[in-house]
């Protein structure tokens, strides 16, 4: 005998109108049925990101124009931010990372502040400039990588007679989504400098023993040593923290060398990547889009998009600097990579 307290089980005679009325009724309680989500039986990522290429000639021209319109102090940071149209109305390079180009003119100071966003600086052009992080000052030269981990005081001063341009890479979009953004201005324009470093990345370490400073001349030597006697295939050198972890907890950085005429395997992975062409010229095929790049250009490879890189020169290597959001995915088992011929 059926229990009279059990609700009537649904049958095919229940109309869609009745279900729609039910959905509207329970919406007033801020609840929703799973059937409203419209999830497919088999799902995979469909990135909103668009493959994007920004030409160095255009970026540099617009950055220099900005120097005639606004000072570093007025701007806070004089940067040109790379935006992905696929994310509109959000303003960022990928859904987790922001890449911008910063310009500091001779004699200018980008004043000290700190924030919960982690950041990297990769120098493109110029020299004689120092970034100070929690009292330690680092000479900035082309190809150098300087870290400003989250909540570290940092400022920049150009002591040279020429402009300096570098890449700012930050996890701003991730911090925005997590709603954990804090920014604090320092009490003075600059911090007191305790130590100055102009070489050896190994001589400067964070509290946990990780480096904050990677000189390009040292990284280039290591990259070339990787290629000595190795067979065909791209060469990748990642900037590591103590113990072999990623550059920063939210950002992986590295350089990739493509030897003359070399083409990488076609792959896709759940991490998004932003690249800067340090040397050479070539192309990246991302899905149905071909991005033709040369020295100084920047480009985006969206997450879970088939792609490959190709060095178009038969005489010279191509070198790409990259940053990736892979460290955000790996601790949760969300990083996945596939290859195809």
GUVEX-207682 format. One record per residue (C-alpha): residue in one letter; x, y, z; residue number from 0. Coordinates in steps of 0.1 Angstrom, whole numbers, plus 5000, padded with zeros to 4 digits. Layout:
N
type|x|y|z|seq
A|X|Y|Z|NUM
...
END
This chain:
341
type|x|y|z|seq
X|5000|5000|5000|0
X|5015|5034|4990|1
X|5024|5059|5016|2
X|4998|5087|5012|3
X|5024|5113|5024|4
X|5046|5107|4994|5
X|5044|5135|4967|6
X|5029|5126|4934|7
X|5057|5114|4910|8
X|5059|5135|4878|9
X|5045|5120|4846|10
X|5046|5130|4810|11
X|5012|5145|4815|12
X|5027|5174|4835|13
X|5029|5203|4811|14
X|5059|5226|4805|15
X|5036|5255|4816|16
X|5033|5239|4850|17
X|5071|5236|4853|18
X|5077|5271|4841|19
X|5052|5284|4868|20
X|5071|5263|4894|21
X|5105|5278|4883|22
X|5091|5313|4886|23
X|5076|5307|4920|24
X|5108|5293|4936|25
X|5129|5321|4920|26
X|5115|5344|4946|27
X|5134|5324|4973|28
X|5167|5328|4954|29
X|5168|5291|4944|30
X|5168|5273|4911|31
X|5164|5238|4898|32
X|5194|5221|4883|33
X|5174|5216|4851|34
X|5176|5253|4844|35
X|5214|5252|4840|36
X|5213|5237|4806|37
X|5245|5217|4810|38
X|5253|5192|4782|39
X|5259|5156|4790|40
X|5295|5159|4779|41
X|5312|5193|4785|42
X|5346|5207|4778|43
X|5360|5243|4781|44
X|5349|5268|4754|45
X|5372|5297|4760|46
X|5358|5332|4755|47
X|5393|5344|4748|48
X|5403|5353|4713|49
X|5437|5346|4698|50
X|5452|5381|4698|51
X|5484|5397|4684|52
X|5497|5432|4693|53
X|5524|5447|4672|54
X|5554|5462|4689|55
X|5556|5491|4665|56
X|5521|5502|4674|57
X|5525|5496|4711|58
X|5557|5515|4714|59
X|5543|5544|4693|60
X|5512|5548|4715|61
X|5532|5544|4747|62
X|5556|5572|4737|63
X|5526|5594|4727|64
X|5512|5589|4762|65
X|5544|5603|4777|66
X|5536|5636|4762|67
X|5501|5636|4776|68
X|5505|5624|4812|69
X|5533|5620|4837|70
X|5541|5588|4857|71
X|5528|5605|4888|72
X|5496|5616|4872|73
X|5490|5581|4858|74
X|5499|5562|4889|75
X|5516|5538|4865|76
X|5519|5548|4828|77
X|5510|5516|4811|78
X|5493|5505|4779|79
X|5471|5475|4788|80
X|5465|5447|4764|81
X|5428|5438|4763|82
X|5411|5407|4749|83
X|5378|5416|4731|84
X|5364|5381|4739|85
X|5361|5392|4776|86
X|5340|5423|4771|87
X|5328|5441|4792|88
X|5357|5429|4814|89
X|5390|5446|4807|90
X|5419|5422|4808|91
X|5443|5402|4786|92
X|5430|5368|4797|93
X|5404|5357|4823|94
X|5432|5354|4849|95
X|5462|5375|4837|96
X|5469|5410|4827|97
X|5498|5420|4805|98
X|5506|5457|4801|99
X|5536|5477|4789|100
X|5550|5503|4813|101
X|5570|5534|4803|102
X|5592|5554|4827|103
X|5609|5584|4813|104
X|5644|5597|4823|105
X|5643|5611|4859|106
X|5608|5598|4866|107
X|5597|5579|4897|108
X|5568|5555|4897|109
X|5560|5559|4934|110
X|5559|5531|4960|111
X|5528|5511|4967|112
X|5518|5475|4974|113
X|5488|5453|4966|114
X|5475|5418|4969|115
X|5480|5413|4932|116
X|5513|5395|4923|117
X|5533|5410|4895|118
X|5563|5404|4873|119
X|5584|5429|4853|120
X|5602|5418|4821|121
X|5624|5445|4805|122
X|5620|5451|4768|123
X|5640|5483|4761|124
X|5663|5507|4781|125
X|5684|5504|4812|126
X|5698|5524|4841|127
X|5665|5519|4860|128
X|5660|5503|4893|129
X|5630|5485|4908|130
X|5630|5484|4946|131
X|5611|5456|4963|132
X|5608|5457|5001|133
X|5641|5477|5003|134
X|5661|5456|4978|135
X|5669|5475|4946|136
X|5674|5457|4913|137
X|5691|5471|4881|138
X|5667|5466|4851|139
X|5683|5457|4818|140
X|5668|5441|4787|141
X|5656|5406|4792|142
X|5657|5408|4830|143
X|5628|5395|4851|144
X|5620|5411|4885|145
X|5592|5398|4907|146
X|5570|5418|4930|147
X|5552|5391|4950|148
X|5518|5401|4964|149
X|5518|5427|4993|150
X|5555|5437|4987|151
X|5563|5474|4986|152
X|5577|5484|4951|153
X|5587|5515|4932|154
X|5607|5523|4901|155
X|5632|5551|4892|156
X|5648|5558|4859|157
X|5683|5571|4865|158
X|5693|5569|4828|159
X|5689|5595|4800|160
X|5666|5573|4779|161
X|5631|5559|4783|162
X|5627|5524|4797|163
X|5598|5500|4787|164
X|5590|5467|4804|165
X|5562|5442|4806|166
X|5539|5443|4836|167
X|5523|5409|4842|168
X|5498|5406|4870|169
X|5470|5383|4883|170
X|5446|5412|4885|171
X|5416|5394|4869|172
X|5420|5365|4892|173
X|5421|5388|4923|174
X|5390|5406|4910|175
X|5370|5374|4906|176
X|5380|5363|4941|177
X|5372|5398|4954|178
X|5405|5401|4973|179
X|5420|5433|4959|180
X|5438|5455|4984|181
X|5460|5485|4974|182
X|5480|5507|4997|183
X|5502|5537|4989|184
X|5535|5541|5007|185
X|5540|5571|5030|186
X|5568|5585|5007|187
X|5574|5584|4970|188
X|5603|5559|4974|189
X|5614|5533|4999|190
X|5647|5535|5016|191
X|5672|5513|4997|192
X|5690|5487|5018|193
X|5708|5467|4992|194
X|5715|5471|4954|195
X|5718|5441|4931|196
X|5731|5443|4895|197
X|5740|5407|4888|198
X|5736|5371|4902|199
X|5700|5361|4905|200
X|5710|5336|4932|201
X|5722|5363|4956|202
X|5688|5377|4963|203
X|5661|5356|4979|204
X|5627|5360|4995|205
X|5619|5350|5030|206
X|5613|5314|5018|207
X|5645|5313|4999|208
X|5631|5320|4964|209
X|5647|5345|4940|210
X|5631|5377|4930|211
X|5656|5386|4903|212
X|5666|5367|4872|213
X|5693|5383|4849|214
X|5688|5376|4812|215
X|5725|5369|4805|216
X|5723|5341|4830|217
X|5690|5328|4817|218
X|5703|5329|4781|219
X|5733|5309|4790|220
X|5712|5282|4807|221
X|5688|5281|4777|222
X|5717|5276|4753|223
X|5732|5249|4775|224
X|5699|5230|4774|225
X|5702|5229|4736|226
X|5737|5216|4736|227
X|5736|5180|4723|228
X|5698|5178|4726|229
X|5677|5164|4698|230
X|5650|5182|4678|231
X|5622|5198|4698|232
X|5615|5232|4715|233
X|5636|5242|4745|234
X|5618|5256|4775|235
X|5634|5272|4805|236
X|5610|5281|4833|237
X|5619|5306|4860|238
X|5615|5286|4893|239
X|5610|5294|4929|240
X|5628|5275|4957|241
X|5622|5238|4954|242
X|5613|5239|4917|243
X|5579|5255|4921|244
X|5564|5281|4897|245
X|5578|5316|4895|246
X|5549|5329|4916|247
X|5519|5310|4932|248
X|5496|5324|4905|249
X|5519|5330|4876|250
X|5544|5308|4857|251
X|5571|5325|4836|252
X|5596|5311|4812|253
X|5614|5314|4779|254
X|5610|5291|4749|255
X|5636|5288|4722|256
X|5627|5276|4687|257
X|5657|5266|4666|258
X|5659|5276|4629|259
X|5629|5263|4610|260
X|5615|5245|4640|261
X|5578|5238|4645|262
X|5564|5227|4678|263
X|5539|5199|4683|264
X|5502|5209|4681|265
X|5487|5209|4716|266
X|5460|5223|4738|267
X|5459|5228|4776|268
X|5436|5243|4801|269
X|5461|5271|4810|270
X|5460|5304|4791|271
X|5493|5319|4779|272
X|5505|5354|4770|273
X|5537|5357|4750|274
X|5563|5383|4741|275
X|5587|5379|4712|276
X|5622|5385|4726|277
X|5640|5375|4694|278
X|5633|5363|4659|279
X|5601|5360|4638|280
X|5576|5333|4631|281
X|5540|5324|4635|282
X|5516|5307|4659|283
X|5486|5288|4645|284
X|5458|5290|4671|285
X|5427|5271|4660|286
X|5418|5287|4626|287
X|5438|5318|4633|288
X|5474|5325|4622|289
X|5494|5350|4642|290
X|5525|5363|4624|291
X|5549|5377|4649|292
X|5583|5394|4651|293
X|5606|5409|4677|294
X|5587|5429|4703|295
X|5552|5416|4695|296
X|5528|5402|4721|297
X|5502|5376|4716|298
X|5476|5354|4735|299
X|5470|5317|4732|300
X|5435|5310|4748|301
X|5430|5280|4771|302
X|5419|5247|4756|303
X|5428|5259|4720|304
X|5448|5238|4696|305
X|5480|5257|4688|306
X|5516|5254|4676|307
X|5545|5277|4672|308
X|5568|5280|4642|309
X|5602|5297|4636|310
X|5600|5311|4601|311
X|5638|5317|4599|312
X|5661|5291|4586|313
X|5692|5308|4600|314
X|5683|5322|4635|315
X|5666|5310|4666|316
X|5634|5326|4679|317
X|5629|5332|4716|318
X|5596|5338|4733|319
X|5590|5350|4768|320
X|5557|5337|4783|321
X|5536|5338|4814|322
X|5509|5313|4822|323
X|5481|5308|4847|324
X|5490|5271|4851|325
X|5499|5274|4888|326
X|5463|5283|4895|327
X|5451|5250|4880|328
X|5476|5224|4891|329
X|5470|5223|4928|330
X|5433|5214|4922|331
X|5440|5188|4894|332
X|5425|5212|4868|333
X|5455|5213|4845|334
X|5451|5191|4814|335
X|5472|5189|4782|336
X|5467|5170|4750|337
X|5488|5166|4718|338
X|5480|5156|4683|339
X|5500|5150|4652|340
END
